[in-house]
Amino acid sequence: MMKEQKAIAFVGPLSIPHRERMFRGIVDFAKSHANWRFFFDPELHSISLGSLEHCRVDAAFVFWSTPKDTDVARRIRIPVVNLSSEVEKTGLPTVLADSRKMGRLAAEHLLDRGFKHLAYFGRRGAWYSKLRAQGFQEAVAAAGQKCRLFEDAPLSRHRTDDLRKWMDVVEARLRKLPLPLGLFVVHDHRARIVMELCQSAGLRIPDDVAIVGANDDTIVCELCRPSLSSVPNNGWEVGYRAAQEMHRLLQGGRASRKTIFVQPGAVVCRDSTNTIVIDNPEVRTAAQFIRRRIEEKPTVPLSIEDVVAAVAVSRRWLEQRFPKFLGCTIKQYMDEIRVRLAKQLLSRAGTPRLRLYEIAEKCGFENHQRFKAVFVRLVGMSPAQYRRDVASTPPSGDSREESDPRL
């Protein structure tokens, strides 16, 4: 017997690129588990939750929530699932990317490249920006470093004639920051403008300022020159989990205010962070060669002779200076890069899940035994334990479980 078809509305702007992955996750769930048809503004702009009061819809996904949406949702009495992290407390069932974890990943990415000066440029008034700042600051502090935090209002609130003034203020701020600088910007669109302002100020990217954005809006990131590194928000998983929650509500489940946080993906490395901070140019070239080679071709054998040939110095000279500037041997540095790749694979959610020997092969270790030994030495636990710890880590932020029978 065919399931009764439900009309599901999308409330909020649909034109933001990274939300396409959320829509895809919702649609993919519906294809397999539900009989839904979707309702949205025919001009692809934004409809309000209140406008649904007189429409024949059974439920709604909200992408631009305010506290007022809670009252409207209770009045129209349809299931509503929120996917926006603009404000902290909406009173609606909510599924979000873990912005605090995104901040930590951005910081770790910049710290891995040797940056001692770090900063975060956020968006005033947005809860997700506050969470990203917290995660960034936590990771920097854990590494024994300090960071600068600054924020500004959304660009959309600036009149056109004020935009130039805003850009001048940001450019002046960039000129005062210590170099070389690792900079995390709240999202890719703002990061793109910051990149342009850095270049206007005569700052080289990534050598003077390495920049990481957030959400991995692919078109924006690839259009930047140089291309922009970014922390993915795992939008497909966010959408799929939101659809699961909606399906439960439509089957009569009680609405909760529990915030479901979805783990973000590993930083997508592009040219804006393709650097390493080392005072010696030959050692820096060698370290960059090792990192790029392993990241791009992890299963291809890499020898110290290959590195020496790329730098055009003697092996003895390089082996003597590598520990001085990086605190480890060339071989140990190779192991660190491979373990970093392994941690990304071990942290991936969803299926199919790679076996440990498959991860060892994909990261270029000779065998599983050496992979385990190196991982334990550098991380302090086995790969299996690391995977369990990542899977059992509670989501960042406040995760309340409150039922509201009226919603």
N, C-alpha and C positions, 0 to 999 in steps of 0.2 A: 504494500500500500504506500503510495507516494505521500511524503510528509507535507503538511499544510505549509504553503508558501508564506513567508513573513516579509514585510516591507521594512527595510533597515535604512535609516537616514544617516548621512554624513553631515555633521554640523561644524562648520569652520572652513577656512580657506584651503582649497585643494591644490594650489599652485606652488606650494613649497616643495622643492625636488625630493628631499629625503623622505617625505611622507609617502611617496609612491611605494616604497618598500613596505610601509605599514599597511597600505591598501592591499598590496599583493598578499601579505600574510592573512588578512581578513578574508579576501576572496578565495585563497587556497583552502582555508579551513572550511568555508561555506561549500565549496565544490565537493568536499569529501564527507562532510558531516551535517549539512543543513540545506534547506531549500529557501534561500534568501534572494530577494531582488533589492536593488539598491536605489535610494532616492537621494538626489543632491540637486543643488541649484543648476538649472540648465545652462547658465552662462559661466559655470565653473568658478564662481566667486564664493561668497560665503552666505549661508543661511543661518538664522538664529534658532536657538532651541525653542523660543517662544512661538516662532512661526509655525512650528509643527503641531500646535495645539488644535488646529482645525484641519490638519492633514491626516490622511489614513495611513499612518505608519505605526509599526509595532514596537520599534526600539530605535535607539540612536547612539552613534559613536560621536563623541564630542572632542574636537581637536583644538578648541580655543575656549577654555573654560574660565569662568569667573565665579565668585561666591554666589552671585545672583542665579547662576544656572541651577544650583541645588534647589532653590525655591521653585523655579519653573519646572524642573523635573518632577518634583513632588506633586505639583498641581496637575500636570498632564498625565501623570501616573503611567509612564511607560519605562521599561528598562533603559538605563543610560550608562554607558561606560566611557570614562574620560581617558584620553591619551595625551593630554597637555600637561606640562609641568611649569606653566606660567606662575601659578599660585600653589601654595603648599596644601591648603585645606579647602577642598571643594565639596566635601560631603558626598562625593560620588564614587562608585567603584572605579579604580584607577589602575592602569597598566603603563609603566614608563621605563625608558632606558635608565640605567643606574648612572646618573650624572656624576655622583661622587666618585665612582670607580673610573669614569671617563677622565676626571681630573687627575687621578692617581696614575693612570696609564700615560697621559700626556707628560707628566712630570718625570716618570721613569724613563720614557723615551728620550727626553732631553738630558737627563742625568747620565744615561748610558753613553751619550755622545760627549761627555766630559764637561758640560756647562756648569760653571760655578755661580754665574749670575743668572737668575731666573725671575720671570715675571708672569703675571696673569692679567689679562684685560677682559673684564666682564661686562655684563649688561645690567644696569641698575634696575631693581624692582622685579627681576625674574628669579623665581625660586631655583630653577635649574642652574642659573649662573652662580648662585650662592653655593649650591652643592658642588659644582665643578671647582670653585675656588677652594672649598674645604678639602676636597680630595687632593688637589694640586699642592696645597700648603702642607697637608699631612705627609705626603710622599717626600717633599723637599726637606721637611724637618727630620723625617726618619733617616735621611741621607746626611744629616748634620749640616745642612745648608739653610740659607734664608732666602725668602723670595719677596718680591714687591707685588702688591695687589692694588689694582685701580679699576675703576668702572665708569661707565657713562650711560646716559639714557638711550633708549632704542633710536636708531637712526630715523625711523619713520616719524618720530615726533619732532624732528627738526624741520623747520620751514626751509624751502630751497635756498633762500637768501642767507640762511644761517649755516648751511652745510659746509660752505667754504671755511667759515669761522671755526666750526667744529673740527674740521680736518687740520686747520692750522694749529689748534690747541693740541691735538693728538700728536702731530708731527713734532711740535716743540717738546712734548713729553718724551717722545722716543729719543730725541737728540740728547736728553739728559741722563738716559739710562746707561749703566756701565756695559762695556763690551768686552768680549763677545757675549751675547745675550741669548738665552733660550726662552722664547715667548710662547705662551699658550693663550689663544684667543677663543672666546666663548663659543663662536660658531664660524663656519666657513665663510659666510658672506661678509662678516666683519673682518675676518682674517684677510680676505682679498683686499679690502680697502687699506688695512694696515700694511700689507706688503707694498702697495703702491706708495704709501706715505714714507715707508722706509727707503724705497728707491729714490723718492723725491729728496729725501734728506741726505742722500749720498751713502746710505748704509747698504752694504752688500749682503745678499741673501744667498746661501745660508752662512757665510763666513763671519759676518758681523752680527747678524740676527738670524737665528733659526726659528721658524714659525710652525706651530701645530694648530690646526683648526679642530672643529668638532662637527660630527654628524656625517662626514664623508659624502657630501653632495658632489657626486663624481664630476658633473659638468663644471661646476664652479672650480673644483680642485684642479682639473685638467686644463682649464682655460687660464689659470694663473701662470705667470712667468716669473720665476720658475714654478713648476707645479707644486701644489700645496699638500703637505702631509696632514692627515686628519684621523681622529678617533671615530670609528663607526659607531652608530647608535644601535646597531642590530635591529633595524626597523622591522624586518620581516618577522622576527621572533616576537617583537612587541605587538604587532598586528595579530599574529596567530594566537598569542596568549589572550589578547583582548577579545578575540572572537570566541575562544573557549569560555571566557567569563560570560559573555553575552549569551551564548548557547545555554549555559547553566541557568541564567536568569529567565530566559524564555521558556524553560522547562519547569518553571515554578520555584527555582531556588531563591533563597532569601538574599536580598541585596546587602552587601557588606561595604564597609569603607576601608577595607584592607588595600594598601598600595602594593601592587606586585611590581618588583623591580627586576628588569631583565639585564643580564650581564652584557656589556658592550663587547665589541670585537677588538682584536689587537690593532695598534696603530698601523694605518696604511702608510708606508714610508714612500715619500716622493722627494723631489729635488729640494724642497724648502728646508729639509733637515739632513740633507745628504752631506754631512760634514762630521768632523771630530775635532775637539778642542785640545790641541797639543802644541806646545811652543816650538818644538823642533820640526821643520818642514818635512824632512826625510822620514822621520818616525810617523808623522801624521799621514803622509802619503802611504806608508806601509800599512798602517792601521785601517785607513779607508779602503785600500785594496782588499785586505782580508775580509772586512765586514761586507763590502759589496759583493765579493766573489761568493762568500758563503750564503748570503741572503738570496742571491740570484741563482746560484748553482750549488746547493748544499750537498748534493750527492756526488759531485765531481771532486776527486781527490785534490787536495791542496797541500803543497810542500813548502818548507821554508825556502827552498831554492826558487820556487815560483815567486815568492814575495820579494826575495833579493833581486831577481831579474826585473821586477816591476819598478823597483826603486832605484836600481843602478848604483848600489853601494855594495861594499863587501859584507859577507855574512857575519864575520866577526864584529865589524863596526855596528851592524844593526842589532845583533844579539846582545852587545854590551849596552846599547842605549835604550833598548825597548823597556827593560825593567826600570830604568831611571825615570822614564816619562809616564809609563803605564802601570808600574808596580807589578808586572808579571812578565813571564817569558813570551816569546812569539807563539809557541805551542799552547801555552795556557790561555792566551788571548783568543786563539782559534776555538778552544774548548768553551770559553765564555760565550762566544757568539752562537755556537751550536746549542748550548744549553738554553740560551735566550729563545731560540727558535723552538726548542722542545717545550719550554714553558708555555708558549703561545698555543701549541698544538694540544697540550695537556689541559689547557683552560677552555678549550672550545666546547660549547654546549651542543646538544642535539645529536643526531645520528647521521651516518654510522660513526661510532667511536673507534678511533684507531687503537690497535693493540700496542703495547709498549715496544715490542721489537720492530713494529712498523714505524713508530716515531723515531726510534734509533736509526733506522735506515734512511728515513726522509731527512734527518738532520746531519747525515754524513758520518755517524760513528761507525767504527769498524764492526762492532757487534753489540749485543744487548748488555753484556757484562761490563764492557768499558763505559757504555752510556750510563749505566746505573752507578758505577764507581765515580765517574766525573760529576754526575748530577749530585750525588750525596756530598762530595767534597765542596762543591760550589754553593749548593742550596741548603745543605744541612739536613736533608731528608731524601728518601727515595722518590723516584718518579711516581710510583703508585700512591705514596702518602701525599705527595704534592697534589695529585689529581683529586684525592679524597678531600683534602683540605679546601681546595678551590670549590668543589661541588657542595661542601657543607657550610661554606661561609655565608652568613645571613646577609641579605641585601642591605645596602647602605640606606640610611634615612629612617624615618618613622614608619613602621608597618603596623598599623592599628587594625584590629578585628572587631568592628562594631556593626551590628545588624540594625537595620532600620526597616521595619515592616511597612512603612508608608511609601517607600521609594519603589 
